[in-house]
């Protein structure tokens, strides 16, 4: 998961600095972000659900609900009247990637159940 979270962060950097150089640079940057998110999602869901002792179905539903809410807010945010959406998208990915990457290291140091 460390590699996946780092991939999100690096993909955001590439998107911010190289995403405007043409459709291929944008597509490759977004591929890195999307691939890294897809790589991190199954183990992170598993890790979150390992913390739950009862009502696992409710916890799983809450995770999916959270994904949809963040997706809806993100779509609203990026659809605002920005002069150029690519730097906004890149900055957002960098900030979110850095927050998750930092949280991952903090959680590892705390010794949460299920993290080796």
N, C-alpha and C positions, 0 to 999 in steps of 0.2 A: 504494500500500500504506500510505502514511502516513495517508491519510484513513480507510482501513479500520481500522487499528490505533487511531486516535483515536476512531473510532466504537465500537469495543469498550469502550474506557475510558469514554467518555461514556455509553454504554448502561448500564454498571455503576453509574455515578453516579446515573443516572435510576432504575435498579432499586433501589438502596439507599435513595434518598430519596423516591421516588414510587411504588415498586412495591406498596406496601401500601394504596394509596388506592382499590383496586378492581380488578376483573379487567381492565378496559381499560388502566389505567396499567401493570399488570404485563405484559400482552400487548404493548403498544407498546414497553416497555423491552426485553423479550426479543426482539421483532422487530428492534430496532436492533442488539442484540448478535449475533443469529443472522445477520442480513443482512451485517453487517460481517465476521463470521468467514467467511461464504461468499464475500464479495468478496475477502478476503485470501488464501484458500487456494490458488487456481490459480496466481497469480503467485509466491507464496512457495514452493510446490512446485517450480515451474519454476526459481526462483532457487537453491534447494537442489540440484536435480539438475544445474544448470549447473556446479556445483563438482566434479562427479564425472567422472573421465576414463574409467573402466572399470567394468564390472559395474553399469550404471545400473539394471537390473532389481532387483538386490539392494538398491540404495539406495532405490528406490521402495518396495519391500516393507518396508524398515525404517521409512520415513516412515509408511506405513499402519499398521504394527504399533504405532508410537509413538502414533498417534492413538487406536487402540483401547485401549491401556494407559492413557493419560491419561483417556479416556472412562470406563473401568471404575473407575479410582481416584476420579474425580470423582463418579460415581454412588454409590459407597460412601460418600464423604465427605458428600454432601448428604443421604443417607438416614439418617445418624446421628440420634439423638434430640435435635434442636435445638428450643428453645422456639418459635422462629419461623425458618423456613427462608429467607424472602425476604431479610432482611438478611445472612445468611450467604452466600447466592448472590451478592448485590450486592457484598459485600466481596471475595469470591473473584474475581469478574469484574474489579473495579477493580485488585486486586493483580496478577493475571495480565496484564491489559491494560497496566498501567504497566510491568511487566517487559518485555513484548514491544515496547512503544513505545520504551522506553529502549534495548533491545538493537538495535532497528532503526536508531536514530541512531548507535549505536556502530559497527555494521557499515558504515553509509554512510561514516563518517569513515575507516574502515580501507581503504576502496576495494576491497571484495570484487568479484571478477569477475562481471560481469553487472548491476551496479548503476550506473545512469547518474548 
